[in-house]
Amino acid sequence: MRRTGTGTYARGVRFLRERRWVVAQIGFWSVLETGQTFLTGYALAHALDDGFLAGRGAVGLGWLLAAAGGVLVAAYGTGQVFRAVARLVEPMRDALVRHVVARGIEEADSAAVSRLTQQVETARDTFAGLVMVSRSFVFTAVGALIGLSTLAPLLVLVVAPPLVAGVALFVLTLRPLARRQEDYLAADEAIAAELGTVCPGLRDVTAAGAEEPTAAAVEDRLTAEYETSRTLARWSVVRIASLALGGQLPIVLLLATGPWLLSHGVSAGELVGALTYVTQALLPALHNLVHGLGSAGTRLVVILRRLVPEGTGEPGGSLPLPEAGADAGASLTKAPTEPTEPIDPTEPTDPARPIDPTGPTGPTGPTGLIEPADPTPPPALHLTSVTFAYGPHAEPVIRDLDLVLPRGGHLAVVGPSGVGKSTLAGLVAGMLAPGSGSVRVAGRDARDGGAVARRVLIPQEAYVFSGTLGENLRYLRPDPVADAELLDAAHTVGLGPLAERVGGLGARLDPTALSAGERQLIALTRAYVAHAELAVLDEATCHLDPEAESRAERAFAARPGGTLVVVAHRISSARRADRVLVLDGPRTDCGRHGELLERSELYRDLAGNWDPQAVSQPVLP
């Protein structure tokens, strides 16, 4: 049995209680709708009894004009309600965004983009709709019942019991509907996960003759989703029954008891007014409530339980954003600095395999390089027999890779498209988990909090949010940063001319008005200011000219104690590095630029494509 979401409901109540003043404003402006609902039937009843049926047309028109005036006043109130609802909904959206971003960074959540672009916006729109529908029903029902009791108390006795029974039946279906909705969503996600595993490995399935068991597994997922959809449909029928009981049965009762009501002092105008209350006010309001709260409400509960799982902290409490809707900037995973855990020198190692970009002497393995003799302090980056594949049946992109990068090292990673360069960057950044082996940053597992604070990944597509230039550059630093330090970093990386052109650190940026190269310079400077020990540039300078690229890479390489890994797209990046890692499947190699030109055919081809004279010309410092 699934949990009923009490934690989600409790959080919702607490959220509304903390914003009771906004809720009170919504209630105040909604009172105007109560008055309009009241006049809808009351004015019509008196227009008939005191006006048209009595032969006084002017009086009847006067009551109708009063009802029309109530509509205009209610329209003004509705406009004010929308403004108040925005003050309630937007803080919830911002809190969810903060929580999703924090969770995505801390847990390397691969679904964070979907949650930000779809689920958060769906939750925001759904919550706004629920607030409007719920308060509309409450105030409409109050206005209609007051009107009925004012016209004739007998009318309340006819209309109120089925209305209350219908609403009660609907409320009883909410939790079962929410559970069935969540079961259906879970079944749909299971199908997506199954297909995501099967589709990339279809060739392997065919080669292994596993078509039948694979098809059976997929069929089981489809059957489970079908059964949950049927259960959800059965509960939806109960929801429709509550609408018939609470909204349509009162109409039948008013018509059936009409002669009896007329014989007990209810006038014709009052009976018409009662029918108007039910058909023009109560029935539409209940219809909106049942379909809005029944579908959207259960969907909102399900989405919130996925965005903020029960047992976690309150949404948005762990990571502030510079602005609502702003991009999260470069991919730095931040956490409080922890003491470095040294590598145990007694831990068994294989000195013949790890790649050491500093090139010490000693026994060599398949790549020709060995592990440093002194394992303390731990290296900046240490990969041990790392294998990674996109799916359990897919061909590994990286297989049995060993790598040791000491502190202060400068490594360039090269290889043809699709060989795994960005995958390696994702593994180092902790965004991907290896299928086997380990990735350690400064002695910590790459996905551990101790490693998180020591690295920064600058991706090819740089992200700039619509704040000031200073806010963009400070974003990855938890402590205050002086303007002088920002300007010094900007000039060091090469952002100085752009900073002057836009108007300095206080100038507000429009990301859409910046070129791809300008956004990369801002992201590079932001990462430089972060002071992370390990910087990974995943083609982060591809939109810069060679001179700007050289300046930025040299700035990162010159940081005291800083370690740099560059996924290179120009031969000049490889020339500047201490060592070059050539990813080529089982023929992966590592060495200096000149050494690789002599012994690696792939590297010679890459160098020749980058620079037609790279092989024939001497390597210049």
For each residue, the residues with C-beta under 8 A, 3 or more apart:
1:
2: 179 182 183
3: 6 7 310
4: 175 178 179
5: 8 9 175 178 301 305 310
6: 3 9 10
7: 3 10 11 310 311
8: 5 11 12 301 304 305 308 310
9: 5 6 12 13 301
10: 6 7 13 14
11: 7 8 14 15 304 308 314
12: 8 9 15 16 304
13: 9 10 16 17
14: 10 11 17 18
15: 11 12 18 19 92
16: 12 13 19 20 23 88
17: 13 14 20
18: 14 15
19: 15 16 22 23 87 88 91
20: 16 17 23 24
21: 24 25
22: 19 25 26 84 87 88
23: 16 19 20 26 27 88
24: 20 21 27 28
25: 21 22 28 29 80 84 87
26: 22 23 29 30 81 84 85 88 131 135
27: 23 24 30 31 135
28: 24 25 31
29: 25 26 32 77 78 80 81 84
30: 26 27 33 34 77 81 135 136 138 139
31: 27 28 34 35 77 139
32: 29 35 36 73 74 76 77 78
33: 30 36 37 74 77 78 136 139 140 143
34: 30 31 37 38 139 140 142 143 146
35: 31 32 38 39 70 73 74 143
36: 32 33 39 40 70 71 73 74 143
37: 33 34 40 74 139 140 142 143 144 147 277 281
38: 34 35 41 42 70 143 144 146 147 150
39: 35 36 42 43 66 67 69 70 147
40: 36 37 43 44 67 70 143 147 276 277 280 281
41: 38 44 45 144 147 148 151 273 274 276 277 280 281
42: 38 39 45 46 147 150 151 273
43: 39 40 46 47 63 64 66 67 70
44: 40 41 47 48 63 64 67 269 272 273 276
45: 41 42 48 49 151 267 269 270 272 273
46: 42 43 49 50 51 63 269
47: 43 44 50 51 52 59 60 61 62 63 64 67 269
48: 44 45 51 52 53 60 267 268 269 272 273
49: 45 46 53 54 267 268 269 270
50: 46 47 54 56 59 60 63 269
51: 46 47 48 54 56 57 58 59 60 61 62 63
52: 47 48 55 56 57 60
53: 48 49 268 269
54: 49 50 51 59
55: 52
56: 50 51 52 59 60
57: 51 52 60 61
58: 51 61 62
59: 47 50 51 54 56 62 63
60: 47 48 50 51 52 56 57 63 64
61: 47 51 57 58 64 65
62: 47 51 58 59 65 66
63: 43 44 46 47 50 51 59 60 66 67
64: 43 44 47 60 61 67 68
65: 61 62 68 69
66: 39 43 62 63 69 70
67: 39 40 43 44 47 63 64 70 71
68: 64 65 71 72
69: 39 65 66 72 73
70: 35 36 38 39 40 43 66 67 73 74
71: 36 67 68 74 75
72: 68 69 75 76
73: 32 35 36 69 70 76 77
74: 32 33 35 36 37 70 71 77 78
75: 71 72 78 79
76: 32 72 73 79 80
77: 29 30 31 32 33 73 74 80 81
78: 29 32 33 74 75 81 82
79: 75 76 82 83
80: 25 29 76 77 83 84
81: 26 29 30 77 78 84 85 132 135
82: 78 79 85 86 132
83: 79 80 86 87
84: 22 25 26 29 80 81 87 88
85: 26 81 82 88 89 128 131 132
86: 82 83 89 90 128
87: 19 22 25 83 84 90 91
88: 16 19 22 23 26 84 85 91 92 131
89: 85 86 92 93 124 127 128 131
90: 86 87 93 94 124 324
91: 19 87 88 94 95
92: 15 88 89 95 96 123 124 127
93: 89 90 96 97 120 121 123 124 324
94: 90 91 97 98 316 321 324
95: 91 92 98 99 314 315 316
96: 92 93 99 100 120 123 124 307 308 315 316
97: 93 94 100 101 116 120 316 321 324 325
98: 94 95 101 102 315 316 317 318 319 320 321
99: 95 96 102 103 307 308 312 313 314 315 316 317 318 319
100: 96 97 103 104 109 112 115 116 120 307
101: 97 98 104 105 112 116 319 321 328
102: 98 99 105 106 316 318 319
103: 99 100 106 107 109 112 312
104: 100 101 107 108 109 112 115 116
105: 101 102 108 319 328 333 334
106: 102 103 318 333 335 449 452
107: 103 104
108: 104 105 333 430 431 432 433 447
109: 100 103 104 112 115
110: 431
111: 114 115
112: 100 101 103 104 109 115 116
113: 116 117
114: 111 117 118 119
115: 100 104 109 111 112 118 119 120 306 307
116: 97 100 101 104 112 113 119 120
117: 113 114 120 121
118: 114 115 121 122
119: 114 115 116 122 123 303 306 307
120: 93 96 97 100 115 116 117 123 124 307
121: 93 117 118 124 125
122: 118 119 125 126 299 303
123: 92 93 96 119 120 126 127 300 303 304 307
124: 89 90 92 93 96 120 121 127 128
125: 121 122 128 129
126: 122 123 129 130 296 297 299 300 303
127: 89 92 123 124 130 131 300
128: 85 86 89 124 125 131 132
129: 125 126 132 133 292 296
130: 126 127 133 134 292 293 296 297 300
131: 26 85 88 89 127 128 134 135
132: 81 82 85 128 129 135 136
133: 129 130 136 137 288 289 292 293
134: 130 131 137 138 289 293
135: 26 27 30 81 131 132 138 139
136: 30 33 132 133 139 140 285 288 289
137: 133 134 140 141 285 286 288 289
138: 30 134 135 141 142
139: 30 31 33 34 37 135 136 142 143
140: 33 34 37 136 137 143 144 281 282 285
141: 137 138 144 145 163 282 285
142: 34 37 138 139 145 146
143: 33 34 35 36 37 38 40 139 140 146 147 281
144: 37 38 41 140 141 147 148 277 278 281 282
145: 141 142 148 149 156 159 160
146: 34 38 142 143 149 150
147: 37 38 39 40 41 42 143 144 150 151 273 277
148: 41 144 145 151 152 155 156 159 160 274 277
149: 145 146 153 155 156
150: 38 42 146 147
151: 41 42 45 147 148 155 266 270 273 274
152: 148 155 261 265 266 270 274
153: 149 156 157
154: 157 158 261 264 265 266
155: 148 149 151 152 158 159 254 261 266 270 271 274
156: 145 148 149 153 159 160
157: 153 154 160 161
158: 154 155 161 250 253 254 257 261 274
159: 145 148 155 156 162 163 250 253 254 274 277 278 282
160: 145 148 156 157 163 164
161: 157 158 164 165
162: 159 165 166 245 246 249 250 253
163: 141 159 160 166 167 246 247 250 282 286
164: 160 161 167 168 246
165: 161 162 168 169 245 246
166: 162 163 169 170 242 243 244 245 246 247 249 286
167: 163 164 170 171 242 246 286 289
168: 164 165 171 172
169: 165 166 172 173 238 241 242 245 246
170: 166 167 173 174 239 242 243 246 289 290 293 294
171: 167 168 174
172: 168 169
173: 169 170 176 177 235 238 239 242 294
174: 170 171 177 178 293 294 297 298
175: 4 5 178 179
176: 173 179 180 235
177: 173 174 180 181 232 235 236 239 294 298
178: 4 5 174 175 181 182 297 298 301 302
179: 2 4 175 176 182 183
180: 176 177 183 184 228 231 232 235
181: 177 178 184 185 232 298 299 301 302
182: 2 178 179 185 186 301 302 305
183: 2 179 180 186 187 228 231 232
184: 180 181 187 188 225 228 229 232
185: 181 182 188 189 302
186: 182 183 189 190
187: 183 184 190 191 221 224 225 228
188: 184 185 191 192 225
189: 185 186 192 193
190: 186 187 193 194 221 224 225
191: 187 188 194 195 218 221 222 225
192: 188 189 195 196
193: 189 190 196 197
194: 190 191 197 198 217 218 221
195: 191 192 198 199 218
196: 192 193 199 200 391
197: 193 194 200 201 391 392 393
198: 194 195 201 202 205 214 217 218 393
199: 195 196 202
200: 196 197 390 391 393 394
201: 197 198 204 205 391 392 393 394
202: 198 199 205 206
203: 206 207
204: 201 207 208 393 394
205: 198 201 202 208 210 211 214 393
206: 202 203 209 211
207: 203 204
208: 204 205
209: 206
210: 205 213 214
211: 205 206 214 215
212: 215 216
213: 210 216 217
214: 198 205 210 211 217 218
215: 211 212 218 219
216: 212 213 219 220
217: 194 198 213 214 220 221
218: 191 194 195 198 214 215 221 222
219: 215 216 222 223
220: 216 217 223 224
221: 187 190 191 194 217 218 224 225
222: 191 218 219 225 226
223: 219 220 226 227
224: 187 190 220 221 227 228
225: 184 187 188 190 191 221 222 228 229
226: 222 223 229 230
227: 223 224 230 231
228: 180 183 184 187 224 225 231 232
229: 184 225 226 232 233
230: 226 227 233 234
231: 180 183 227 228 234 235
232: 177 180 181 183 184 228 229 235 236
233: 229 230 236 237
234: 230 231 237 238
235: 173 176 177 180 231 232 238 239
236: 177 232 233 239 240 294
237: 233 234 240 241
238: 169 173 234 235 241 242
239: 170 173 177 235 236 242 243 290 294
240: 236 237 243 244 290
241: 169 237 238 244 245
242: 166 167 169 170 173 238 239 245 246 290
243: 166 170 239 240 246 247 248 286 287 290
244: 166 240 241 247 248 249
245: 162 165 166 169 241 242 248 249
246: 162 163 164 165 166 167 169 170 242 243 249 250 286
247: 163 166 243 244 250 251 278 282 283 286 287
248: 243 244 245 251 252 283
249: 162 166 244 245 246 252 253
250: 158 159 162 163 246 247 253 254 278 282
251: 247 248 254 255 275 278 279 283
252: 248 249 255 256
253: 158 159 162 249 250 256 257
254: 155 158 159 250 251 257 258 261 271 274 275 278
255: 251 252 258 275
256: 252 253
257: 158 253 254 260 261
258: 254 255 261 262 271
259: 262 263
260: 257 263 264
261: 152 154 155 158 254 257 258 264 266 271
262: 258 259 266 267 268 271
263: 259 260
264: 154 260 261
265: 152 154
266: 151 152 154 155 261 262 270 271
267: 45 48 49 262 270 271
268: 48 49 53 262 271 272
269: 44 45 46 47 48 49 50 53 272 273
270: 45 49 151 152 155 266 267 273 274
271: 155 254 258 261 262 266 267 268 274 275
272: 44 45 48 268 269 275 276
273: 41 42 44 45 48 147 151 269 270 276 277
274: 41 148 151 152 155 158 159 254 270 271 277 278
275: 251 254 255 271 272 278 279
276: 40 41 44 272 273 279 280 281
277: 37 40 41 144 147 148 159 273 274 280 281 282
278: 144 159 247 250 251 254 274 275 281 282 283
279: 251 275 276 282 283
280: 40 41 276 277 283 284
281: 37 40 41 140 143 144 276 277 278 284 285
282: 140 141 144 159 163 247 250 277 278 279 285 286
283: 247 248 251 278 279 280 286 287
284: 280 281 287 288
285: 136 137 140 141 281 282 288 289
286: 137 163 166 167 243 246 247 282 283 289 290
287: 243 247 283 284 290 291
288: 133 136 137 284 285 291 292
289: 133 134 136 137 167 170 285 286 292 293
290: 170 239 240 242 243 286 287 293 294
291: 287 288 294 295
292: 129 130 133 288 289 295 296 297
293: 130 133 134 170 174 289 290 296 297
294: 170 173 174 177 236 239 290 291 297 298
295: 291 292 298 299
296: 126 129 130 292 293 299 300
297: 126 130 174 178 292 293 294 300 301
298: 174 177 178 181 294 295 301 302
299: 122 126 181 295 296 302 303
300: 123 126 127 130 296 297 303 304
301: 5 8 9 178 181 182 297 298 304 305
302: 178 181 182 185 298 299 305 306
303: 119 122 123 126 299 300 306 307
304: 8 11 12 123 300 301 307 308
305: 5 8 182 301 302 308 309 310
306: 115 119 302 303 309
307: 96 99 100 115 119 120 123 303 304 315
308: 8 11 96 99 304 305 312 314 315
309: 305 306 312
310: 3 5 7 8 305
311: 7
312: 99 103 308 309
313: 99 317 318
314: 11 95 99 308 317
315: 95 96 98 99 307 308
316: 94 95 96 97 98 99 102 319
317: 98 99 313 314
318: 98 99 102 106 313
319: 98 99 101 102 105 316
320: 98
321: 94 97 98 101 324 326 328
322: 326 465 467 471 472 475
323: 326 465 466 467
324: 90 93 94 97 321
325: 97 466
326: 321 322 323 465 466 467
327: 463 464 465 511
328: 101 105 321 331 463 465
329: 332 463 464 465 472 475 476 523 526
330: 456 457 458 459 462 463 476 523 526 527
331: 328 429 431 456 457 458 459
332: 329 455 456 457 476 527 530 532
333: 105 106 108 429 430 452 453 455
334: 105 452 453 476 478
335: 106 338 449 450 452 453
336: 449 453
337: 453
338: 335 444 449 450 453
339:
340: 377 378 442 443 444 450
341: 378 443 444 450
342: 375 376 377 378 443
343: 347 375 376 378 382 440 443
344: 347
345: 375 376
346:
347: 343 344
348:
349: 354 371 375
350: 353 354 365 402
351: 354 362 363 365 370 371
352: 363 364 365 366 370
353: 350 365 366 367 385 402
354: 349 350 351 365 369 370 371 382 383 384 402 403 404
355: 367 369 402 403 404 581 590
356: 359 360 369 370 371 372 404 405 406
357: 369 404 405 406 409 410 411 578 579 581 590
358: 372 406 409 578 579
359: 356 369 579 591 592
360: 356 369 370 372 373
361:
362: 351 370 373
363: 351 352 370
364: 352 367 368 369 370
365: 350 351 352 353 354 368 369 370 402
366: 352 353
367: 353 355 364 402 588 589 590 591
368: 364 365 589 590 591
369: 354 355 356 357 359 360 364 365 590 591
370: 351 352 354 356 360 362 363 364 365
371: 349 351 354 356 375 404
372: 356 358 360 375 379 404 406
373: 360 362
374:
375: 342 343 345 349 371 372 378
376: 342 343 345
377: 340 342 407 443
378: 340 341 342 343 375 382 440 442 443
379: 372 382 404 405 406 407
380: 405 406 407 408 409 441 442 533 534 563
381: 403 404 405 428 439 440 441 534 563 565
382: 343 354 378 379 403 404 405 438 439 440 441 443
383: 354 386 401 402 403 404 427 437 438 439 440
384: 354 402 437 438 440
385: 353 400 401 402 436 437 438
386: 383 398 400 401 402 403 427 434 436 437 438 439
387: 396 398 399 400 401 434 435 436 437
388: 396 397 398 420 423 427 432 434 435
389: 392 394 395 396 397 435
390: 200 394 397
391: 196 197 200 201 394
392: 197 201 389
393: 197 198 200 201 204 205
394: 200 201 204 389 390 391
395: 389
396: 387 388 389 399 435
397: 388 389 390 419 420 423
398: 386 387 388 401 420 423 424 427 434 583
399: 387 396 585 586
400: 385 386 387 437
401: 383 385 386 387 398 424 437 588
402: 350 353 354 355 365 367 383 384 385 386
403: 354 355 381 382 383 386 581 590
404: 354 355 356 357 371 372 379 381 382 383
405: 356 357 379 380 381 382 409 411 563 565
406: 356 357 358 372 379 380 409 563
407: 377 379 380 533 561 563
408: 380 561 562 563
409: 357 358 380 405 406 563 564 578 579
410: 357 557 563 564 566 576 577 578 579
411: 357 405 564 565 566 577 578 579 580 581
412: 565 566 567 568 573 574 576 577 579 580 581
413: 421 424 425 565 566 567 568 580 581 583
414: 421 568 574 580 581 582 583 603 606
415: 419 420 421 582 583 584 602 606
416: 419 584 602 606
417:
418:
419: 397 415 416 583 584 585
420: 388 397 398 415 423 424 583
421: 413 414 415 424 425 538 539 567 583
422: 425 426 460 538 539 567
423: 388 397 398 420 426 427 432
424: 398 401 413 420 421 427 428 567 583
425: 413 421 422 428 429 457 536 538 565 567
426: 422 423 429 431 432 457
427: 383 386 388 398 423 424 430 431 432 433 434 439 446
428: 381 424 425 439 441 446 455 457 534 536 565
429: 331 333 425 426 446 455 457 536
430: 108 333 427 439 441 446 447 451 452 455
431: 108 110 331 426 427 457
432: 108 388 423 426 427
433: 108 427 447
434: 386 387 388 398 427 437 438 439
435: 387 388 389 396
436: 385 386 387
437: 383 384 385 386 387 400 401 434
438: 382 383 384 385 386 434 445
439: 381 382 383 386 427 428 430 434 445 446
440: 343 378 381 382 383 384 443 444 445 446 451
441: 380 381 382 428 430 444 445 446 451 454 455 534
442: 340 378 380 450 451 454 533 534
443: 340 341 342 343 377 378 382 440 450
444: 338 340 341 440 441 448 449 450 451 454
445: 438 439 440 441 448 451
446: 427 428 429 430 439 440 441 451 455
447: 108 430 433 451 452
448: 444 445 451 452
449: 106 335 336 338 444 452 453
450: 335 338 340 341 442 443 444 453 454
451: 430 440 441 442 444 445 446 447 448 454 455
452: 106 333 334 335 430 447 448 449 455
453: 333 334 335 336 337 338 449 450 532
454: 441 442 444 450 451 532 533 534
455: 332 333 428 429 430 441 446 451 452 532 533 534 535 536
456: 330 331 332 476 527 530 532 534 535 536
457: 330 331 332 425 426 428 429 431 536 538
458: 330 331 462 520 523 524 527 535 536 537 538 540
459: 330 331 462 538 540
460: 422 538 539 540 542
461:
462: 330 458 459 516 519 520 522 523 524 540
463: 327 328 329 330 511 519 523
464: 327 329 472 509 511 514 519 522 523
465: 322 323 326 327 328 329 471 472 475 509 511
466: 323 325 326 508 509 510 511
467: 322 323 326 471 472 508 509
468: 471 472 505 506 507 508 509
469: 472 473 499 502 504 505 506 507 509 522
470: 473 474 483 486 505 506
471: 322 465 467 468 474 475
472: 322 329 464 465 467 468 469 475 509 522 526
473: 469 470 481 486 489 490 505 522 525 526 529
474: 470 471 477 481 486 529
475: 322 329 465 471 472 526
476: 329 330 332 334 456 526 527 529 530
477: 474 480 481 529 530 531
478: 334
479:
480: 477
481: 473 474 477 485 486 529
482: 485 486
483: 470 486 487 505
484: 487 488
485: 481 482 488 489 529
486: 470 473 474 481 482 483 489 490 505 525 529
487: 483 484 490 491 496 499 505
488: 484 485 491 492
489: 473 485 486 492 493 495 525 528 529
490: 473 486 487 493 495 496 499 525
491: 487 488 494 495 496
492: 488 489 528 555
493: 489 490 521 524 525 528 551 552 555
494: 491 497 521 524 544 548 551 552 555
495: 489 490 491 498 499 521 522 524 525
496: 487 490 491 499 500
497: 494 500 501
498: 495 501 502 518 521 522
499: 469 487 490 495 496 502 504 505
500: 496 497 504
501: 497 498
502: 469 498 499 507 509
503: 506 507
504: 469 499 500 507
505: 468 469 470 473 483 486 487 499
506: 468 469 470 503
507: 468 469 502 503 504
508: 466 467 468
509: 464 465 466 467 468 469 472 502 513 514 522
510: 466 513 514
511: 327 463 464 465 466 514 519
512:
513: 509 510
514: 464 509 510 511 518 519 522
515: 518 519 543
516: 462 519 520 543
517: 520 521 543 544 545 548
518: 498 514 515 521 522
519: 462 463 464 511 514 515 516 522 523 543
520: 458 462 516 517 523 524 540 541 542 543 544
521: 493 494 495 498 517 518 524 525 544 548 552
522: 462 464 469 472 473 495 498 509 514 518 519 525 526
523: 329 330 458 462 463 464 519 520 526 527 540
524: 458 462 493 494 495 520 521 527 528 537 540 541 552 556
525: 473 486 489 490 493 495 521 522 528 529
526: 329 330 472 473 475 476 522 523 529 530
527: 330 332 456 458 476 523 524 530 532 535
528: 489 492 493 524 525 535 555 556 559
529: 473 474 476 477 481 485 486 489 525 526
530: 332 456 476 477 526 527
531: 477 559
532: 332 453 454 455 456 527 535
533: 380 407 442 454 455 561 562 563
534: 380 381 428 441 442 454 455 456 562 563 564 565
535: 455 456 458 527 528 532 556 559 562 563 564 565
536: 425 428 429 455 456 457 458 565 567
537: 458 524 540 541 553 556 564 565 566 567
538: 421 422 425 457 458 459 460 567
539: 421 422 460 542 567 568 569
540: 458 459 460 462 520 523 524 537
541: 520 524 537 544 548 549 552 553 569 573
542: 460 520 539 569
543: 515 516 517 519 520
544: 494 517 520 521 541 548 549 552
545: 517 548 549
546: 549 550 570 572
547: 550 551
548: 494 517 521 541 544 545 551 552
549: 541 544 545 546 552 553 570 572 573
550: 546 547 553 554 572 576
551: 493 494 547 548 554 555
552: 493 494 521 524 541 544 548 549 555 556
553: 537 541 549 550 556 557 564 566 573 576
554: 550 551 557 558 576
555: 492 493 494 528 551 552 558 559
556: 524 528 535 537 552 553 559 562 564
557: 410 553 554 562 564 576
558: 554 555 562
559: 528 531 535 555 556 562
560:
561: 407 408 533
562: 408 533 534 535 556 557 558 559
563: 380 381 405 406 407 408 409 410 533 534 535
564: 409 410 411 534 535 537 553 556 557 577
565: 381 405 411 412 413 425 428 534 535 536 537
566: 410 411 412 413 537 553 573 577
567: 412 413 421 422 424 425 536 537 538 539
568: 412 413 414 539 571 573 574 577 580
569: 539 541 542 573
570: 546 549 573 574 610
571: 568 574 575 606 607 610 611 614
572: 546 549 550 575 576
573: 412 541 549 553 566 568 569 570 576 577
574: 412 414 568 570 571 577 580 593 607
575: 571 572 593 619 620
576: 410 412 550 553 554 557 572 573
577: 410 411 412 564 566 568 573 574 580 593
578: 357 358 409 410 411 592
579: 357 358 359 409 410 411 412 590 591 592
580: 411 412 413 414 568 574 577 590 591 592 593 596 603
581: 355 357 403 411 412 413 414 588 589 590
582: 414 415 588 589 590 596 600 602 603 606
583: 398 413 414 415 419 420 421 424 588
584: 415 416 419 587 588 589 600 602
585: 399 419 588
586: 399
587: 584 600 602
588: 367 401 581 582 583 584 585
589: 367 368 581 582 584 596 599 600 603
590: 355 357 367 368 369 403 579 580 581 582
591: 359 367 368 369 579 580 595 596 599 600
592: 359 578 579 580 595 596
593: 574 575 577 580 596 597 619
594: 597 598 619
595: 591 592 598 599
596: 580 582 589 591 592 593 599 600 603 604
597: 593 594 600 603 604 607 614 615
598: 594 595
599: 589 591 595 596
600: 582 584 587 589 591 596 597 603 604
601: 604 605
602: 415 416 582 584 587 605 606
603: 414 580 582 589 596 597 600 606 607
604: 596 597 600 601 607 608 615
605: 601 602 608 609
606: 414 415 416 571 582 602 603 609 610
607: 571 574 597 603 604 610 611 614 615
608: 604 605 611 612 614 615
609: 605 606
610: 570 571 606 607 614
611: 571 607 608 614
612: 608
613: 616 617
614: 571 597 607 608 610 611 617
615: 597 604 607 608
616: 613
617: 613 614
618:
619: 575 593 594
620: 575
621:
